[in-house]
């Protein structure tokens, strides 16, 4: 006695579709056996990945089964399944490209943030180095520089705070700037040697 599956194997695609429309699982099994390798080959041609190609074929057959009750195939079954698969694969590729573009945009944004952070860190390191250099200055030159860094304070106000004359403030500041410039030039020269 022939099994139901063996009997449906000999049916044409149109006959299988009629049976599938009525919910015949054996007809679906025959359609799957008949076309899954061809669909896999097509998927692999586009996706170049075994797992992704198998997933694409499974997706197409799942959608095909789910739509069996309302299925109307205007062309032959092979073309219908090919079209389903091709549409799915092209959507997957488009979604991948969108994901790649989004990742690229995010990476670019992160790179901008990284550059800003690097610049801030470099500025902070330079500021820290400047204060270390100021700390090495002779006492009155150090105090004049620190007062100048505090903000909008005039030479007269600094002179009054330190109990020295305005020309002395100017002299100390000019000498301090020269000393700091020399120190920072030496430092940048050392840094260039390591780069």
C-alpha positions as CSV (number, residue, x, y, z in Angstrom):
1,X,0.0,0.0,0.0
2,X,1.4,3.4,-1.0
3,X,1.8,6.1,1.6
4,X,-0.1,9.3,1.2
5,X,3.3,11.2,0.8
6,X,4.4,8.8,-2.0
7,X,1.1,9.4,-3.8
8,X,1.4,13.2,-3.6
9,X,5.0,13.1,-4.9
10,X,3.6,12.3,-8.4
11,X,1.2,15.2,-8.4
12,X,1.8,18.4,-10.5
13,X,2.5,21.7,-8.8
14,X,-1.0,22.9,-9.6
15,X,-2.5,19.8,-7.9
16,X,-0.2,20.2,-4.9
17,X,-1.3,23.8,-4.6
18,X,-5.0,22.7,-4.5
19,X,-4.2,20.2,-1.8
20,X,-2.1,22.7,0.1
21,X,-4.9,25.2,0.0
22,X,-7.0,22.7,1.9
23,X,-4.2,22.3,4.5
24,X,-2.6,19.1,3.3
25,X,0.7,18.8,5.1
26,X,1.9,16.0,2.8
27,X,1.5,18.3,-0.2
28,X,3.5,21.0,1.6
29,X,6.2,18.3,2.3
30,X,6.5,17.4,-1.4
31,X,6.7,21.1,-2.4
32,X,9.4,21.6,0.1
33,X,11.4,18.6,-1.1
34,X,10.9,19.7,-4.7
35,X,12.2,23.2,-4.3
36,X,14.2,23.8,-1.1
37,X,17.6,23.0,-2.8
38,X,16.9,25.3,-5.7
39,X,15.9,28.1,-3.3
40,X,19.0,27.5,-1.1
41,X,21.2,27.8,-4.2
42,X,19.6,31.1,-5.1
43,X,19.9,32.4,-1.6
44,X,23.5,31.4,-1.4
45,X,24.3,33.1,-4.6
46,X,23.2,36.4,-3.0
47,X,24.1,35.9,0.7
48,X,27.3,33.9,0.4
49,X,26.7,32.4,3.8
50,X,25.3,28.9,4.6
51,X,23.3,29.8,7.8
52,X,21.8,33.0,6.3
53,X,20.8,31.0,3.1
54,X,19.2,28.2,5.2
55,X,17.4,30.8,7.3
56,X,16.1,32.5,4.1
57,X,14.7,29.2,2.7
58,X,13.1,28.4,6.1
59,X,11.5,31.9,6.2
60,X,10.1,31.6,2.7
61,X,8.6,28.1,3.4
62,X,7.2,29.3,6.7
63,X,5.5,32.3,5.1
64,X,4.3,30.0,2.3
65,X,2.7,27.6,4.8
66,X,1.1,30.4,6.8
67,X,-0.5,31.9,3.7
68,X,-1.7,28.5,2.3
69,X,-5.4,29.2,2.9
70,X,-5.4,32.5,1.0
71,X,-2.6,31.6,-1.5
72,X,-3.3,32.5,-5.1
73,X,-0.4,31.7,-7.4
74,X,-0.7,33.5,-10.7
75,X,2.5,32.1,-12.2
76,X,4.0,28.6,-11.8
77,X,4.9,27.6,-8.3
78,X,8.7,27.6,-8.9
79,X,8.6,31.2,-10.1
80,X,6.4,32.1,-7.1
81,X,8.8,30.6,-4.6
82,X,11.8,32.2,-6.3
83,X,10.1,35.6,-6.2
84,X,9.3,35.2,-2.5
85,X,12.9,34.2,-1.8
86,X,14.4,36.9,-3.9
87,X,12.3,39.6,-2.2
88,X,13.2,38.3,1.2
89,X,16.9,38.2,0.4
90,X,16.9,41.7,-1.1
91,X,15.2,43.0,2.0
92,X,17.8,41.3,4.2
93,X,20.6,42.8,2.1
94,X,19.0,46.3,2.3
95,X,18.5,45.9,6.0
96,X,22.1,44.9,6.4
97,X,23.3,47.8,4.4
98,X,21.1,50.1,6.5
99,X,22.6,48.6,9.7
100,X,26.1,49.0,8.2
101,X,25.4,52.6,7.4
102,X,24.0,53.2,10.9
103,X,27.0,51.6,12.5
104,X,29.2,53.7,10.3
105,X,27.4,56.9,11.3
106,X,27.6,55.9,14.9
107,X,31.3,55.2,14.6
108,X,31.8,58.6,12.9
109,X,29.9,60.3,15.7
110,X,31.9,58.3,18.3
111,X,35.1,59.3,16.5
112,X,34.1,63.0,16.7
113,X,33.4,62.5,20.4
114,X,36.7,60.7,20.8
115,X,38.5,63.6,19.1
116,X,36.8,66.1,21.3
117,X,37.7,64.1,24.4
118,X,41.3,63.7,23.2
119,X,41.5,67.5,22.6
120,X,40.0,68.1,26.1
121,X,42.5,65.7,27.7
122,X,45.4,67.3,25.8
123,X,44.2,70.7,26.8
124,X,43.9,69.5,30.4
125,X,47.4,68.0,30.3
126,X,48.8,71.2,28.9
127,X,47.0,73.3,31.6
128,X,48.3,70.9,34.2
129,X,51.9,71.2,32.8
130,X,51.6,75.0,32.7
131,X,50.6,75.0,36.4
132,X,53.5,72.7,37.2
133,X,55.9,75.0,35.4
134,X,54.4,78.0,37.2
135,X,55.0,76.3,40.5
136,X,58.7,76.0,39.7
137,X,59.0,79.8,39.1
138,X,60.6,82.1,41.8
139,X,58.0,83.1,44.3
140,X,57.1,86.6,43.1
141,X,56.9,85.6,39.4
142,X,54.7,82.6,40.4
143,X,52.3,84.9,42.3
144,X,52.1,87.4,39.5
145,X,51.3,84.6,37.0
146,X,48.7,83.1,39.3
147,X,47.0,86.5,39.8
148,X,47.0,86.9,36.0
149,X,45.4,83.5,35.5
150,X,42.6,84.3,38.0
151,X,40.9,86.5,35.4
152,X,40.3,90.2,34.7
153,X,42.7,91.6,37.3
154,X,44.8,94.6,36.4
155,X,48.6,95.1,37.0
156,X,47.7,97.9,39.5
157,X,45.4,95.4,41.5
158,X,48.2,92.8,41.5
159,X,50.7,95.4,42.6
160,X,48.4,96.4,45.5
161,X,47.8,92.7,46.5
162,X,51.5,91.9,46.5
163,X,52.7,95.3,47.9
164,X,55.0,96.0,44.9
165,X,55.0,98.6,42.2
166,X,53.3,98.3,38.8
167,X,56.6,98.3,36.8
168,X,57.8,95.4,39.1
169,X,54.6,93.4,38.3
170,X,55.2,94.0,34.6
171,X,58.9,92.9,34.8
172,X,58.1,89.8,36.9
173,X,55.3,88.9,34.4
174,X,57.5,89.4,31.3
175,X,60.4,87.3,32.8
176,X,57.9,84.6,33.9
177,X,56.4,84.4,30.4
178,X,59.9,84.0,29.0
179,X,60.8,81.2,31.5
180,X,57.5,79.4,30.9
181,X,57.9,79.6,27.1
182,X,61.4,78.1,27.3
183,X,60.1,75.3,29.6
184,X,57.1,74.5,27.3
185,X,59.4,74.5,24.2
186,X,61.7,72.0,25.8
187,X,58.7,69.9,26.7
188,X,57.3,70.0,23.2
189,X,60.7,69.2,21.8
190,X,60.9,66.1,24.0
191,X,57.4,65.1,23.0
192,X,58.3,65.4,19.3
193,X,61.3,63.0,19.8
194,X,58.9,60.3,21.0
195,X,56.3,60.8,18.2
